[in-house]
Amino acid sequence: MAFFSTSGVAVFKHYWEHDIDAAMKRTAKKPLPAGLVSPRGALLYSLILSALGVALGFILLVPLPGLFVFLEWFFYAVLYTIF
């Protein structure tokens, strides 16, 4: 569960920062800045992985660990990456 959510949030971070990565020599060859993956495709993949992880967390675990899986995604995606 956490694997999917963590993978999804990592892809989201790459999506969110692909314009910054394109400007830096060190990160310009990553798949998104290099044009190997479309930003829309990366965002969709991120959302699917994240939703799958959170849903499995709530379905396969009791609600409290499922909540922690969601909070992990939220804190990393919104509070750390965006802000």
Contacts in CASP RR format, 6 or more apart in sequence:
PFRMAT RR
TARGET T0000
AUTHOR 0000-0000-0000
METHOD contacts of the structure
MODEL  1
MAFFSTSGVAVFKHYWEHDIDAAMKRTAKKPLPAGLVSPRGALLYSLILS
ALGVALGFILLVPLPGLFVFLEWFFYAVLYTIF
1 53 0 8 1.000
1 54 0 8 1.000
1 56 0 8 1.000
1 57 0 8 1.000
1 60 0 8 1.000
1 61 0 8 1.000
1 65 0 8 1.000
1 66 0 8 1.000
1 69 0 8 1.000
2 53 0 8 1.000
2 57 0 8 1.000
2 69 0 8 1.000
2 72 0 8 1.000
3 53 0 8 1.000
4 49 0 8 1.000
4 50 0 8 1.000
4 52 0 8 1.000
4 53 0 8 1.000
4 56 0 8 1.000
5 49 0 8 1.000
5 50 0 8 1.000
5 52 0 8 1.000
5 53 0 8 1.000
5 54 0 8 1.000
5 69 0 8 1.000
5 70 0 8 1.000
5 72 0 8 1.000
5 73 0 8 1.000
6 72 0 8 1.000
6 73 0 8 1.000
7 49 0 8 1.000
8 45 0 8 1.000
8 46 0 8 1.000
8 47 0 8 1.000
8 49 0 8 1.000
8 50 0 8 1.000
8 73 0 8 1.000
9 46 0 8 1.000
9 50 0 8 1.000
9 72 0 8 1.000
9 73 0 8 1.000
9 76 0 8 1.000
9 77 0 8 1.000
9 81 0 8 1.000
11 42 0 8 1.000
11 45 0 8 1.000
11 46 0 8 1.000
11 49 0 8 1.000
12 43 0 8 1.000
12 46 0 8 1.000
12 47 0 8 1.000
12 50 0 8 1.000
12 77 0 8 1.000
12 81 0 8 1.000
13 76 0 8 1.000
13 77 0 8 1.000
13 81 0 8 1.000
14 21 0 8 1.000
14 30 0 8 1.000
14 31 0 8 1.000
14 32 0 8 1.000
14 42 0 8 1.000
15 32 0 8 1.000
15 39 0 8 1.000
15 42 0 8 1.000
15 43 0 8 1.000
15 46 0 8 1.000
16 81 0 8 1.000
16 82 0 8 1.000
17 81 0 8 1.000
18 30 0 8 1.000
18 32 0 8 1.000
18 33 0 8 1.000
18 39 0 8 1.000
18 42 0 8 1.000
19 33 0 8 1.000
20 27 0 8 1.000
21 27 0 8 1.000
21 28 0 8 1.000
21 30 0 8 1.000
21 32 0 8 1.000
21 33 0 8 1.000
22 28 0 8 1.000
22 33 0 8 1.000
27 33 0 8 1.000
28 34 0 8 1.000
31 37 0 8 1.000
31 42 0 8 1.000
32 39 0 8 1.000
32 42 0 8 1.000
50 73 0 8 1.000
50 77 0 8 1.000
53 69 0 8 1.000
54 66 0 8 1.000
54 69 0 8 1.000
54 70 0 8 1.000
54 73 0 8 1.000
57 65 0 8 1.000
57 66 0 8 1.000
57 69 0 8 1.000
58 66 0 8 1.000
58 67 0 8 1.000
58 69 0 8 1.000
58 70 0 8 1.000
61 69 0 8 1.000
END
